[in-house]
């Protein structure tokens, strides 16, 4: 694979990709309806609301009610897309998602915006660091965590119009490198190999995928050939894609803007235990809350940068 294939084409917030994906899916399918919760513009849903106001419903600051309404609309044959900050859409509404959406296996697409610590100045209360763990334990839930704005758009369209059952899509606020081609072949439930290698596998999700690519470039300077895999679908986890890579390299690192407990690292560890025990290092939040600061300051303080991934790769190889 061409190691220079994935280059930064510019900075774009992943929430923008979500909004574009929802609108594109709605233009293809008149069953799609939007549910807003007072922060429509902040999560990218303003594109839908402005273009298709007759199919958009704002419930205000009433996230639990919004999730219940979404379940009702799904039972009536609609495809509801409900989005707010991830601390609200995944955590405040957990009981409603479990009983109203998942228990009935309804096709409700849930957007979790402002995920991860890179939300920055909003601080610990608004930095969703537990949402992957909560959502992936829900029976029947598909959990998607795309790497950049273009990928969010592509996978959001697919999730709305191609999947059945509940879906959770995680995305952020800050502009990040956009490096996915609009023509990139992507399949929900399958890993995406961004760079091939033989010495160690770097599994990353969300905004950390770009950091993993940068880490691989650092490692190459030390003659370490890292394989970089984007796990954009955390559930269902691509068992063959993960295990095939680790069998080849013999060691791996996971990287995520999430607690190391229960997130991508936990999912990969569970799989390795049953499928192919191998050395594993996890890069993520170390069982603590975040704080206010710029995104770069926080990512550096909590060890979520490319250099930290590269150091973990060297440790796990050793």
C-alpha positions in Angstrom: 0.0 0.0 0.0 1.2 3.5 -0.8 2.3 4.9 2.6 1.6 8.4 1.5 -2.0 7.7 0.4 -3.5 9.3 3.4 -2.6 13.0 3.6 -4.2 15.9 5.4 -6.4 17.6 2.8 -7.4 20.3 5.3 -9.1 20.7 8.7 -12.8 20.0 9.1 -15.0 19.2 12.2 -16.5 15.7 12.2 -19.8 17.2 13.3 -20.0 18.9 9.9 -19.7 15.5 8.2 -22.5 14.1 10.4 -24.8 17.0 9.3 -24.0 16.5 5.7 -24.5 12.7 5.9 -27.9 13.1 7.6 -29.1 15.5 5.0 -27.8 13.4 2.1 -29.6 10.3 3.5 -32.8 12.3 4.1 -32.8 13.5 0.5 -32.6 9.9 -0.7 -35.3 8.6 1.8 -38.4 10.5 2.8 -38.8 8.2 5.8 -35.9 10.0 7.5 -36.9 12.5 10.2 -34.8 14.6 12.5 -35.1 15.2 16.2 -33.3 18.2 17.7 -32.6 19.0 21.3 -32.0 22.8 21.5 -28.4 22.6 20.1 -29.2 21.9 16.5 -26.4 23.9 15.0 -23.8 22.6 17.4 -24.3 19.0 16.3 -24.6 19.7 12.5 -28.4 19.1 12.3 -29.1 22.6 11.2 -28.5 21.5 7.5 -31.5 19.1 7.8 -33.7 21.5 9.7 -33.1 24.3 7.2 -33.6 22.2 4.1 -36.4 19.9 5.3 -38.2 21.8 8.1 -41.4 19.8 7.8 -39.5 16.7 8.8 -37.5 18.2 11.7 -38.8 18.3 15.2 -37.1 20.3 18.0 -38.0 19.0 21.5 -35.8 21.5 23.4 -33.8 20.6 26.4 -35.6 17.3 26.9 -33.2 14.6 25.8 -35.1 11.7 27.4 -38.4 12.7 25.9 -36.6 13.2 22.6 -35.4 9.6 22.7 -38.9 8.3 23.6 -40.4 10.3 20.7 -37.8 8.8 18.4 -38.8 5.3 19.4 -42.4 6.2 18.7 -41.6 7.5 15.3 -39.6 4.4 14.5 -42.6 2.2 15.5 -44.7 4.3 13.1 -42.3 3.5 10.2 -40.0 6.5 10.2 -36.2 6.5 10.5 -35.5 9.0 13.3 -32.1 10.6 13.6 -31.7 12.1 17.0 -28.5 14.0 18.0 -27.1 16.1 20.8 -23.9 16.2 22.8 -22.8 12.6 23.5 -22.9 13.2 27.3 -26.6 13.6 26.8 -27.5 11.4 23.9 -25.6 8.3 25.2 -25.5 8.9 29.0 -28.5 11.0 30.1 -30.9 9.0 28.0 -29.4 5.5 28.7 -32.5 4.0 30.2 -34.7 5.3 27.3 -32.2 3.8 24.8 -32.2 0.5 26.6 -35.9 0.0 27.1 -37.6 2.0 24.3 -35.1 1.7 21.5 -32.9 -1.4 22.0 -35.5 -3.7 23.7 -37.7 -3.1 20.6 -34.7 -3.3 18.2 -35.8 -0.1 16.6 -33.9 1.6 13.8 -33.1 4.9 15.6 -29.9 6.6 14.6 -28.3 8.4 17.6 -25.7 11.1 17.1 -23.2 11.7 19.9 -21.5 15.0 19.3 -18.6 16.6 21.2 -17.2 13.2 22.1 -13.8 12.8 23.6 -11.5 15.2 25.5 -10.8 17.4 22.5 -14.0 19.3 23.2 -11.6 21.3 25.2 -12.8 24.4 27.1 -16.2 22.9 27.8 -14.6 20.8 30.5 -15.3 17.5 32.2 -19.1 17.7 32.3 -19.3 17.9 28.5 -16.4 15.6 27.5 -18.0 12.2 26.7 -15.4 9.6 27.7 -17.7 6.7 28.7 -20.2 6.6 25.8 -18.5 3.8 23.8 -18.6 1.5 26.9 -22.2 2.2 27.6 -23.4 2.0 24.0 -21.5 -1.2 23.0 -23.0 -3.1 25.9 -26.6 -2.4 24.6 -28.1 -5.5 22.9 -28.4 -5.0 19.2 -26.6 -1.6 19.1 -24.2 -0.8 16.3 -21.4 1.6 17.5 -19.7 3.7 14.8 -16.7 6.1 15.5 -15.4 7.5 12.2 -12.0 9.1 11.8 -12.7 12.3 9.9 -15.5 14.5 8.5 -15.7 12.7 5.1 -15.9 9.3 6.8 -18.6 10.5 9.1 -20.6 11.6 6.2 -20.2 8.3 4.3 -20.9 6.1 7.3 -23.8 8.2 8.5 -25.5 7.8 5.1 -24.9 4.1 5.2 -26.1 3.7 8.8 -29.4 5.5 8.1 -30.3 3.9 4.8 -28.6 0.5 4.9 -28.7 -0.8 8.5 -31.5 -2.0 10.7 -31.8 -1.7 14.5 -30.3 0.9 16.8 -27.1 2.8 15.8 -24.9 5.1 17.8 -22.5 7.4 15.8 -19.8 9.2 17.7 -18.1 12.4 16.5 -16.3 15.5 17.7 -16.5 19.3 17.5 -13.0 20.6 16.8 -11.6 20.7 13.2 -9.3 17.7 12.6 -7.4 16.5 9.5 -9.7 15.3 6.8 -8.0 12.6 4.8 -10.6 10.1 3.7 -11.4 10.1 -0.1 -15.2 10.4 -0.9 -14.7 7.4 -3.1 -13.1 5.3 -0.3 -14.8 1.8 -0.1 -16.1 1.6 3.5 -18.1 -1.2 5.0 -19.8 -0.9 8.4 -18.5 -3.8 10.6 -15.2 -4.1 8.7 -11.8 -2.6 9.7 -10.0 -0.2 7.3 -6.3 -0.9 6.8 -4.6 2.5 6.3 -1.0 1.3 6.3 0.5 -2.1 6.2 3.3 -3.3 8.5 4.9 -6.3 10.1 6.2 -5.3 13.5 3.2 -3.9 15.4 -0.5 -3.1 14.8 -1.9 0.3 15.8 -5.7 0.1 16.2 -7.3 3.5 16.5 -10.7 5.0 16.3 -12.1 8.5 15.9 -9.8 11.5 16.0 -7.0 9.2 17.2 -6.7 7.6 13.8 -4.7 10.5 12.4 -2.4 10.4 15.5 -1.8 6.7 14.8 -0.8 7.5 11.2 1.6 10.1 12.5 2.9 7.6 15.0 3.6 5.1 12.2 5.6 7.7 10.4 7.7 8.3 13.5 8.2 4.6 14.0 9.3 4.2 10.3 12.2 6.5 11.1 13.3 3.9 13.7 12.9 1.1 11.1 9.7 -0.1 12.8 7.0 -1.0 10.4 3.6 -0.4 12.0 0.3 -1.5 10.5 -2.4 1.2 11.1 -6.0 0.0 11.2 -8.9 2.3 11.6 -11.7 0.7 13.6 -14.6 2.9 12.6 -17.1 0.2 13.7 -16.5 -0.8 17.4 -19.6 -3.0 17.5 -19.8 -5.3 15.7 -16.1 -5.6 15.9 -14.4 -7.1 12.9 -13.0 -10.3 14.5 -11.1 -11.5 11.4 -9.7 -8.1 10.6 -8.3 -7.6 14.1 -7.0 -11.1 14.6 -5.4 -11.4 11.1 -3.4 -8.3 11.7 -2.2 -9.3 15.2 -1.3 -12.8 14.0 1.0 -11.1 11.5 2.6 -8.5 13.7 2.5 -10.2 17.1 1.7 -7.1 19.2 -0.7 -4.2 19.2 -1.6 -0.8 20.6 -5.1 0.7 20.8 -5.8 4.5 20.8 -9.0 6.3 21.6 -10.4 9.5 23.1 -12.2 7.5 25.7 -11.7 5.7 29.0 -9.3 2.8 28.6 -11.9 0.8 30.4 -14.7 -0.5 28.2 -13.9 1.3 25.0 -11.9 0.2 22.0 -9.1 -1.1 24.1 -11.4 -3.2 26.1 -13.1 -4.6 23.0 -9.8 -5.6 21.4 -8.6 -7.1 24.7 -11.7 -9.2 24.9 -11.2 -10.4 21.4 -7.5 -11.2 21.9 -8.2 -13.2 25.0 -10.5 -15.6 23.2 -8.9 -15.5 19.7 -5.1 -14.9 19.9 -3.5 -13.8 23.1 -0.8 -11.1 22.3 0.9 -8.2 24.0 -1.4 -5.1 24.1 -0.9 -1.5 25.2 -3.9 0.9 25.5 -3.8 4.6 24.9 -6.8 6.4 26.3 -8.0 8.3 29.3 -6.5 6.8 32.5 -9.6 6.3 34.6 -10.1 10.0 35.3 -12.2 13.0 34.2 -10.9 15.6 31.8 -10.7 19.4 32.5 -10.9 22.7 30.6 -8.2 23.6 28.2 -7.4 23.8 24.5 -7.7 20.5 22.7 -4.0 20.2 22.0 -3.1 20.9 25.7 -5.5 18.2 26.9 -4.4 15.6 24.4 -0.8 16.2 25.3 -1.5 16.2 29.1 -3.4 12.9 29.0 -1.0 11.2 26.6 -3.2 11.0 23.5 -0.7 12.2 20.9 1.2 10.5 18.2 4.4 10.4 20.2 2.6 8.5 23.0 1.3 5.9 20.6 4.8 5.5 19.1 6.3 5.0 22.6 3.6 2.5 23.5 4.4 0.6 20.3 8.1 0.4 21.2 7.1 -0.9 24.7 4.8 -3.5 23.4 7.3 -4.8 20.8 9.8 -5.1 23.6 
